[in-house]
Amino acid sequence: MSRQVVRSSKFRHVFGQPAKADQCYEDVRVSQTTWDSGFCAVNPKFMALICEASGGGAFLVLPLGKTGRVDKNVPLVCGHTAPVLDIAWCPHNDNVIASGSEDCTVMVWEIPDGGLVLPLREPVVTLEGHTKRVGIVAWHPTAQNVLLSAGCDNVILVWDVGTGAAVLTLGPDVHPDTIYSVDWSRDGALICTSCRDKRVRIIEPRKGTVVAEKDRPHEGTRPVHAVFVSEGKILTTGFSRMSERQVALWDTKHLEEPLSLQELDTSSGVLLPFFDPDTNIVYLCGKGDSSIRYFEITSEAPFLHYLSMFSSKESQRGMGYMPKRGLEVNKCEIARFYKLHERKCEPIAMTVPRKSDLFQEDLYPPTAGPDPALTAEEWLGGRDAGPLLISLKDGYVPPKSRELRVNRGLDCARKRATPDASGTPSSDTVSRLEEEMRNLQATVQELQKRMDRLEETVQAK
């Protein structure tokens, strides 16, 4: 008589807990665009989501704690002239967010602490170089001010946001068709891409060389997504020839056969993978699904272990993923998703059940902090470095807000002045503010005169 041995794992009983109604963001109009991005980005300060907007593209940014019903006249970030397709928070500055749009531009925005009071139409910098819509934006994980964008012109551009210039270009000779996904390696030395030509490529972006590639990792014709996971492996999601959804794990040194290939179901939504390097758990969220599957990746066969699935009644239009430093460690929360409904954003906490309230060191190894390990110049010069790690034992304390510095001589798109290093406004800023004050005073005087005339008319009648 054979006895089946159950694999031991501290993540076997991870469960998802949706937030209560008063902790959700109600009455938000999520974008109807048919594009396979998450439509949502979160960090320890803000939640951002792409929303429906007339006369151009816009996205909503709210402080994380500003839950409940969202005012229909809430100020938006609305500088794009066509729908926004992707947004991403800078990992090294929680007030800076990048957006890619159908208007062929990438814009970088600075959100003030406390959120927006007025609509934000003026980006810190506009990055122009694509000839077709920009569907993917991704910040470098360890180098400061390095941003990647991928467009439907089959071109990947790497930008130095500090100068507003494209410093690297991977042209259509690398990707002959539409790029479906791009992911940085943990140290930012490589990128992993999936393309409509049914190939997954691992690329050294500074040299422009393809280090490895795999033809048809999944036999189906639907989009494939690929991400780096631990120990030089990549994980792909796609479809079989019979349109069954699949997840596969590959060794980047031996791409001939997958380490693991699992079929999931026959739904039509593209699976978006989110990988947590601290716990080696990958979460799969399908657009149009009402569930989140999660798997643990190990170094021994069969490598990819199904853990469980969080299910709900309503389907998701998009998904945001909170960085580890934004989680509640005293509640043993190992991940948090922000699920987009048609008119709502709902946080979902992934929790490991533990009886103790003490800090669980086995669940929270040192994680990537907010400080960059390299400057843009060092990375472009050939240096690589992993993220600078921080401990979450005493909770995460966010650093003081940092000003995003852009060289105005090289960035003609920036209209507003940058404060000095001392933090005091420049003379340009002061004169502009004085001019605005004079205009406001003139407007108030004109309104007062109109009120006086109106009172005289009423008294005469």
C-alpha positions as CSV (number, residue, x, y, z in Angstrom):
1,M,0.0,0.0,0.0
2,S,1.6,3.3,-1.2
3,R,1.2,6.4,0.9
4,Q,1.3,9.8,-0.9
5,V,3.6,12.2,0.9
6,V,2.4,15.8,1.0
7,R,5.1,18.4,0.1
8,S,5.9,20.6,3.1
9,S,5.6,24.3,2.5
10,K,4.8,27.2,4.7
11,F,2.7,28.7,1.9
12,R,0.3,25.8,1.5
13,H,-2.4,27.6,3.4
14,V,-2.1,31.1,1.9
15,F,-5.6,32.6,1.5
16,G,-7.0,35.7,-0.1
17,Q,-9.1,38.1,1.9
18,P,-11.0,40.9,0.0
19,A,-11.2,44.3,1.7
20,K,-14.5,45.5,3.3
21,A,-16.7,47.9,1.4
22,D,-15.4,51.0,3.2
23,Q,-11.8,50.0,2.3
24,C,-12.5,49.8,-1.5
25,Y,-12.4,52.7,-4.0
26,E,-16.0,53.0,-5.3
27,D,-17.4,54.8,-8.4
28,V,-14.3,54.8,-10.5
29,R,-14.7,54.4,-14.3
30,V,-12.2,51.9,-15.3
31,S,-10.9,52.1,-18.9
32,Q,-12.7,50.1,-21.6
33,T,-9.6,49.8,-23.7
34,T,-8.8,46.3,-25.0
35,W,-5.2,46.1,-24.1
36,D,-3.4,43.4,-22.0
37,S,-1.9,45.5,-19.2
38,G,-2.9,45.6,-15.6
39,F,-4.5,49.1,-15.9
40,C,-3.5,49.7,-12.2
41,A,-0.3,50.5,-10.4
42,V,0.2,50.9,-6.6
43,N,2.9,51.7,-4.1
44,P,3.0,52.5,-0.4
45,K,1.7,56.0,-1.0
46,F,-0.7,55.9,-3.9
47,M,-3.1,53.9,-6.0
48,A,-3.3,54.7,-9.7
49,L,-5.7,53.3,-12.3
50,I,-6.4,54.1,-16.0
51,C,-9.9,55.4,-16.3
52,E,-12.3,56.4,-19.1
53,A,-11.9,60.0,-20.2
54,S,-13.4,62.1,-22.9
55,G,-11.2,64.1,-25.2
56,G,-7.9,62.2,-24.6
57,G,-6.3,59.8,-22.1
58,A,-6.3,60.1,-18.3
59,F,-5.6,58.1,-15.2
60,L,-6.7,58.6,-11.6
61,V,-4.2,58.8,-8.7
62,L,-5.5,58.6,-5.1
63,P,-3.6,58.5,-1.8
64,L,-3.8,54.9,-0.5
65,G,-5.9,55.8,2.5
66,K,-8.5,57.8,0.5
67,T,-11.0,54.9,0.2
68,G,-14.7,55.0,-0.2
69,R,-16.8,56.7,-2.9
70,V,-14.6,58.7,-5.3
71,D,-16.0,62.1,-6.3
72,K,-17.0,62.2,-10.0
73,N,-15.1,65.5,-10.3
74,V,-11.9,64.2,-8.8
75,P,-8.8,65.7,-10.5
76,L,-7.1,63.4,-13.0
77,V,-3.7,63.2,-14.6
78,C,-4.8,64.2,-18.1
79,G,-1.9,65.3,-20.3
80,H,-2.2,62.6,-23.0
81,T,-4.2,63.3,-26.2
82,A,-5.2,59.6,-26.6
83,P,-6.1,56.7,-24.3
84,V,-3.5,55.7,-21.7
85,L,-2.4,52.0,-22.1
86,D,0.0,51.4,-19.3
87,I,1.2,53.0,-16.1
88,A,4.1,52.2,-13.7
89,W,5.4,53.8,-10.4
90,C,9.1,54.5,-10.1
91,P,10.6,52.0,-7.6
92,H,13.0,54.7,-6.3
93,N,10.5,57.6,-5.9
94,D,7.0,56.9,-4.7
95,N,5.8,60.3,-6.1
96,V,6.8,59.6,-9.7
97,I,4.8,57.6,-12.2
98,A,5.3,57.0,-15.9
99,S,2.5,56.5,-18.5
100,G,2.4,55.2,-22.1
101,S,-0.3,56.1,-24.5
102,E,-1.9,55.7,-27.9
103,D,-0.6,59.2,-28.7
104,C,2.9,57.6,-29.2
105,T,4.4,59.4,-26.1
106,V,5.7,58.4,-22.7
107,M,5.1,61.0,-20.0
108,V,6.6,61.1,-16.5
109,W,4.6,62.8,-13.8
110,E,5.3,63.9,-10.2
111,I,2.4,63.5,-7.8
112,P,2.5,65.8,-4.7
113,D,2.2,64.3,-1.3
114,G,-1.5,64.1,-0.3
115,G,-2.6,63.6,-3.9
116,L,-3.9,66.0,-6.6
117,V,-6.0,69.1,-5.8
118,L,-6.3,70.2,-9.5
119,P,-6.1,68.3,-12.7
120,L,-2.4,67.6,-13.7
121,R,-1.8,68.4,-17.3
122,E,1.9,69.2,-17.2
123,P,4.3,66.3,-17.1
124,V,7.8,66.6,-15.6
125,V,9.1,65.3,-18.9
126,T,7.7,64.0,-22.2
127,L,9.6,61.2,-23.9
128,E,9.0,61.2,-27.7
129,G,10.6,58.6,-30.0
130,H,7.9,56.0,-30.8
131,T,6.0,56.2,-34.1
132,K,3.0,54.1,-32.9
133,R,1.1,53.7,-29.6
134,V,3.2,52.9,-26.5
135,G,1.7,49.8,-24.7
136,I,4.4,49.0,-22.1
137,V,6.4,51.1,-19.6
138,A,8.8,49.5,-17.1
139,W,11.3,51.1,-14.7
140,H,14.7,49.7,-14.2
141,P,14.7,47.9,-10.9
142,T,18.1,49.1,-9.5
143,A,19.3,52.0,-11.7
144,Q,18.0,55.5,-11.0
145,N,15.9,57.3,-13.7
146,V,16.1,54.5,-16.2
147,L,12.8,53.7,-18.0
148,L,12.0,51.2,-20.7
149,S,9.1,51.7,-23.2
150,A,7.8,49.3,-25.9
151,G,5.5,50.4,-28.7
152,C,3.5,49.0,-31.5
153,D,6.2,50.2,-33.9
154,N,8.0,47.0,-32.6
155,V,10.7,49.2,-31.0
156,I,12.0,49.1,-27.4
157,L,13.5,52.4,-26.1
158,V,15.5,52.8,-22.9
159,W,15.3,56.4,-21.6
160,D,17.4,58.3,-19.1
161,V,14.6,60.3,-17.6
162,G,17.1,62.7,-16.0
163,T,18.0,64.0,-19.5
164,G,14.8,63.1,-21.4
165,A,16.9,61.3,-24.0
166,A,16.6,57.8,-25.4
167,V,19.9,56.1,-24.6
168,L,19.3,52.6,-26.1
169,T,17.2,51.4,-29.0
170,L,16.1,47.9,-29.9
171,G,14.6,48.2,-33.3
172,P,12.3,46.1,-35.5
173,D,15.3,43.9,-36.4
174,V,15.1,42.4,-32.9
175,H,11.3,42.2,-32.7
176,P,9.7,41.9,-36.2
177,D,6.1,42.0,-34.8
178,T,4.1,43.4,-31.8
179,I,5.7,43.1,-28.4
180,Y,3.4,41.5,-25.9
181,S,5.4,41.8,-22.7
182,V,8.8,43.0,-21.3
183,D,10.3,42.2,-17.9
184,W,13.6,43.3,-16.3
185,S,15.8,40.7,-14.5
186,R,16.2,41.4,-10.8
187,D,19.6,43.2,-11.3
188,G,18.5,44.9,-14.5
189,A,21.2,43.3,-16.6
190,L,18.8,41.5,-19.0
191,I,15.2,41.9,-20.3
192,C,12.9,39.1,-21.2
193,T,10.4,39.8,-24.0
194,S,7.5,38.0,-25.7
195,C,6.4,38.8,-29.2
196,R,3.7,38.1,-31.7
197,D,6.2,36.1,-33.8
198,K,5.7,33.4,-31.2
199,R,9.3,33.8,-29.7
200,V,10.4,34.6,-26.2
201,R,13.8,36.4,-26.2
202,I,16.3,37.2,-23.4
203,I,18.2,40.3,-24.4
204,E,21.2,42.2,-23.1
205,P,19.8,45.8,-23.8
206,R,23.1,47.7,-23.6
207,K,24.7,45.5,-26.3
208,G,21.4,45.0,-28.2
209,T,22.1,41.3,-28.4
210,V,19.7,38.3,-28.0
211,V,21.3,36.1,-25.4
212,A,18.8,33.3,-25.8
213,E,15.4,32.7,-27.4
214,K,12.7,30.1,-27.5
215,D,10.4,29.6,-30.5
216,R,6.8,28.7,-29.7
217,P,7.0,28.2,-25.9
218,H,3.2,27.6,-26.2
219,E,1.6,26.2,-29.3
220,G,-1.5,28.5,-29.4
221,T,-1.9,31.7,-31.3
222,R,-3.0,33.9,-28.3
223,P,-0.5,36.3,-26.6
224,V,2.3,34.9,-24.4
225,H,3.6,36.7,-21.3
226,A,7.0,36.1,-19.8
227,V,8.7,37.1,-16.6
228,F,12.0,36.4,-14.9
229,V,11.8,34.3,-11.7
230,S,14.4,33.0,-9.3
231,E,17.8,31.4,-10.2
232,G,18.0,32.2,-13.9
233,K,14.6,30.8,-14.8
234,I,11.7,32.4,-16.7
235,L,8.0,31.7,-16.4
236,T,5.7,32.0,-19.4
237,T,1.9,32.0,-19.7
238,G,0.1,31.2,-23.0
239,F,-2.3,28.9,-24.8
240,S,-2.1,25.3,-26.2
241,R,-3.1,24.5,-29.7
242,M,-6.6,23.6,-28.3
243,S,-6.8,27.0,-26.6
244,E,-6.2,25.7,-23.1
245,R,-4.4,28.1,-20.9
246,Q,-0.9,27.0,-19.8
247,V,1.9,28.0,-17.5
248,A,5.5,26.9,-18.1
249,L,8.8,27.2,-16.3
250,W,12.1,27.4,-18.3
251,D,15.8,27.3,-17.5
252,T,17.4,30.1,-19.5
253,K,20.5,28.0,-20.2
254,H,18.5,25.1,-21.6
255,L,15.3,26.4,-23.4
256,E,14.8,23.2,-25.5
257,E,12.3,21.7,-23.0
258,P,10.4,23.3,-20.2
259,L,11.2,22.3,-16.6
260,S,7.4,22.2,-16.0
261,L,4.4,22.7,-18.1
262,Q,0.9,22.8,-16.6
263,E,-2.5,23.2,-18.3
264,L,-5.0,25.2,-16.3
265,D,-8.4,25.7,-18.0
266,T,-10.1,26.8,-21.3
267,S,-10.8,30.5,-20.5
268,S,-9.9,33.1,-23.1
269,G,-8.3,35.8,-20.9
270,V,-4.6,36.4,-21.1
271,L,-2.8,35.4,-17.8
272,L,-0.7,38.2,-16.3
273,P,2.1,36.8,-14.0
274,F,3.3,38.6,-10.9
275,F,6.4,37.2,-9.2
276,D,7.5,37.7,-5.6
277,P,11.2,37.0,-5.4
278,D,11.1,37.0,-1.5
279,T,8.8,34.0,-1.3
280,N,9.3,32.5,-4.8
281,I,5.5,32.6,-5.3
282,V,4.1,33.6,-8.7
283,Y,0.5,34.8,-9.0
284,L,-1.5,34.4,-12.2
285,C,-4.3,36.9,-12.8
286,G,-6.4,36.6,-16.0
287,K,-8.3,39.6,-17.4
288,G,-12.0,38.6,-17.4
289,D,-11.3,35.9,-14.7
290,S,-12.8,36.0,-11.2
291,S,-9.8,34.2,-9.7
292,I,-6.1,34.5,-8.8
293,R,-4.0,31.3,-8.9
294,Y,-0.7,31.0,-7.1
295,F,2.2,28.7,-7.5
296,E,5.5,28.2,-5.6
297,I,8.7,27.8,-7.5
298,T,11.4,25.5,-6.0
299,S,14.9,24.4,-7.1
300,E,14.0,20.7,-7.2
301,A,11.6,18.8,-9.5
302,P,8.8,19.3,-10.3
303,F,9.9,23.0,-9.8
304,L,6.4,24.5,-10.1
305,H,3.9,23.6,-7.4
306,Y,0.3,24.7,-7.4
307,L,-0.7,26.2,-4.0
308,S,-4.3,27.4,-4.2
309,M,-6.7,29.8,-5.9
310,F,-8.6,32.8,-4.7
311,S,-12.0,33.0,-6.2
312,S,-14.7,35.7,-6.1
313,K,-18.0,36.3,-7.9
314,E,-17.1,39.3,-10.1
315,S,-14.6,39.3,-12.9
316,Q,-11.5,41.5,-13.0
317,R,-10.8,44.2,-15.6
318,G,-7.2,44.7,-14.4
319,M,-4.9,44.2,-11.5
320,G,-2.4,46.1,-9.4
321,Y,0.4,44.6,-7.3
322,M,1.7,46.2,-4.1
323,P,5.5,46.2,-3.5
324,K,6.5,44.2,-0.4
325,R,7.4,47.4,1.6
326,G,3.7,48.5,1.4
327,L,2.3,45.4,3.2
328,E,1.1,44.9,6.8
329,V,3.7,42.6,8.2
330,N,2.0,42.3,11.6
331,K,-0.9,40.6,9.8
332,C,1.4,38.1,7.9
333,E,0.3,39.7,4.6
334,I,2.7,38.4,1.9
335,A,1.0,40.0,-1.1
336,R,-1.8,42.5,-1.9
337,F,-3.6,42.9,-5.1
338,Y,-5.9,45.8,-6.3
339,K,-8.6,44.2,-8.4
340,L,-10.4,46.4,-10.9
341,H,-14.1,45.9,-11.4
342,E,-16.2,47.9,-13.8
343,R,-16.8,50.7,-11.3
344,K,-14.7,49.7,-8.3
345,C,-11.1,48.9,-7.1
346,E,-11.0,46.2,-4.5
347,P,-7.8,45.4,-2.4
348,I,-7.2,41.7,-1.8
349,A,-4.7,40.6,0.9
350,M,-2.9,37.3,0.6
351,T,-2.1,36.1,4.1
352,V,-0.3,33.2,5.7
353,P,-2.3,32.1,8.8
354,R,-0.1,32.4,11.9
355,K,-1.2,32.5,15.6
356,S,1.6,34.7,16.8
357,D,1.5,38.5,16.3
358,L,5.3,38.7,16.4
359,F,7.3,39.5,13.3
360,Q,7.7,36.4,11.1
361,E,11.3,36.4,9.8
362,D,10.8,33.4,7.6
363,L,8.0,35.2,5.7
364,Y,9.8,38.5,5.4
365,P,13.5,38.2,4.3
366,P,15.2,41.5,3.5
367,T,13.4,43.0,0.5
368,A,14.1,45.6,-2.2
369,G,14.1,49.1,-0.7
370,P,13.4,52.5,-2.3
371,D,17.1,53.5,-2.8
372,P,18.7,52.9,-6.3
373,A,21.9,50.8,-6.3
374,L,23.3,52.6,-9.4
375,T,23.0,55.8,-11.3
376,A,21.9,55.8,-14.9
377,E,25.5,56.6,-16.1
378,E,26.9,53.6,-14.1
379,W,24.4,51.2,-15.5
380,L,24.9,52.4,-19.1
381,G,28.7,52.1,-18.5
382,G,28.3,48.4,-17.9
383,R,27.8,48.0,-14.1
384,D,25.1,45.8,-12.7
385,A,23.9,45.5,-9.1
386,G,21.1,43.8,-7.3
387,P,18.5,45.9,-5.3
388,L,19.6,47.5,-2.0
389,L,17.7,45.4,0.6
390,I,15.9,46.6,3.7
391,S,14.4,44.8,6.7
392,L,10.7,45.1,7.4
393,K,11.1,44.0,11.0
394,D,10.2,47.4,12.5
395,G,7.8,48.3,9.7
396,Y,8.6,50.3,6.6
397,V,9.2,54.0,7.1
398,P,9.0,55.9,3.8
399,P,11.9,58.3,3.1
400,K,11.3,62.1,2.6
401,S,9.8,63.0,-0.8
402,R,12.5,63.4,-3.4
403,E,12.4,65.9,-6.3
404,L,12.8,64.3,-9.7
405,R,15.5,66.3,-11.3
406,V,15.5,66.8,-15.1
407,N,18.1,68.7,-17.1
408,R,16.1,71.6,-18.5
409,G,18.7,72.3,-21.1
410,L,18.2,68.9,-22.6
411,D,14.5,68.6,-22.0
412,C,12.6,71.2,-24.0
413,A,9.3,69.7,-23.0
414,R,9.5,70.7,-19.4
415,K,7.7,74.0,-18.8
416,R,8.0,74.5,-15.1
417,A,11.1,75.3,-13.1
418,T,12.9,72.9,-10.8
419,P,13.7,73.8,-7.2
420,D,17.3,74.4,-6.2
421,A,19.1,71.7,-4.4
422,S,18.4,73.6,-1.2
423,G,14.7,73.0,-1.7
424,T,13.9,76.7,-2.3
425,P,12.1,77.7,-5.5
426,S,14.1,79.2,-8.3
427,S,13.8,82.8,-9.5
428,D,11.7,81.6,-12.5
429,T,9.3,79.9,-10.2
430,V,9.0,82.9,-7.9
431,S,8.3,85.3,-10.8
432,R,5.8,82.9,-12.4
433,L,3.9,82.6,-9.0
434,E,3.9,86.4,-8.6
435,E,2.4,86.8,-12.1
436,E,-0.3,84.2,-11.2
437,M,-1.0,86.1,-8.0
438,R,-1.4,89.4,-9.8
439,N,-3.8,87.7,-12.3
440,L,-5.8,86.3,-9.5
441,Q,-6.1,89.6,-7.8
442,A,-7.2,91.3,-11.0
443,T,-9.9,88.6,-11.4
444,V,-11.1,89.1,-7.9
445,Q,-11.3,92.9,-8.4
446,E,-13.3,92.3,-11.7
447,L,-15.7,90.0,-9.9
448,Q,-16.2,92.5,-7.1
449,K,-17.1,95.2,-9.6
450,R,-19.6,92.9,-11.3
451,M,-21.2,92.1,-7.9
452,D,-21.5,95.9,-7.1
453,R,-23.2,96.5,-10.5
454,L,-25.5,93.6,-9.9
455,E,-26.5,95.0,-6.4
456,E,-27.1,98.4,-7.9
457,T,-29.4,96.9,-10.6
458,V,-31.4,94.9,-8.0
459,Q,-31.8,98.0,-5.7
460,A,-33.0,100.1,-8.7
461,K,-35.7,97.6,-9.5
